[in-house]
Amino acid sequence: MESIINNNIEIINNRIEHICQKAGISREDIILIGVTKTRNPDEINEAIRGGIGNIGENKVQEILDKYDKVLPVKWHMIGHLQTNKVKYIIDKVDMIHSVDSIKLVQEIDRRAKQHNLKMNVLIQVNVAEEESKFGIKTEDLASFLMQVEKYDNIIIKGLMTVAPYVENPEDVRIFFHRMKQIFDTYKSSPLKNIDMKFLSMGMTNDFEVAIEEGANMIRIGTAIFGSRNYI
């Protein structure tokens, strides 16, 4: 398992390097998040030893179960987050990717204030307008950002989206392109707690297209760890 994970990380890094050279992008500008959903601490630790410095979890309970069992690493909450579970991870994660409601913003701000910290967040945008996906509608994003400005313990570091799963990654290029346009629109926002640096999009199936279209944060699980363990 150790050699497989290390080998997979090397392959992914080579693919990222190749697409960056092709697109005229610096490899150092791309943050690779290893998605560790259902993965055990031994697997995660091997990935960290193999160079993964950021990991992403979809569920609060998995963060709590693994937090004290893995090597030092930056934790990202990338799945849908219920307001009643914010308190469990507010002092454990470096970034919350899936902010999609003012109710959630209020709770993150409240809990961050209790811990005397400012939480970095990404706003999840449902750019493909899929009914099965969470996220802010593109037409509601401007007003949403204006509402978030009044919360002092939240810093919006960028945007995140989950593209539709398709066999041909070219079929989602249009959504990634649209997300980059939206990101650029708000990158120079004068709002006080917006520091737009990260555009999180692209997974195992489509990360190369995502990078070409402007992603600087990608979330990869299967290509690192293999097919998912269902628990």
Protein Blocks (a to p, Z undefined) as FASTA:
>chain_A
ZZmmmmmmmmmmmmmmmmmmmnopafklpccdddfehiafklmmmmmmnopabdcdfbfk
lmmmmmmmcccdddddfbdcdfklmmmmmmmbfbdfkbcbfklmmmmmmmmmmnopacdd
dddddfkopakbgcddfklmmmmmmmmmmpmkbccfbdcddddddfblmlmmmmmmmmmm
mmmmmmmpcbfkbccfbdceddfklmmmmmmnopabdcdfklmnopaddZZ
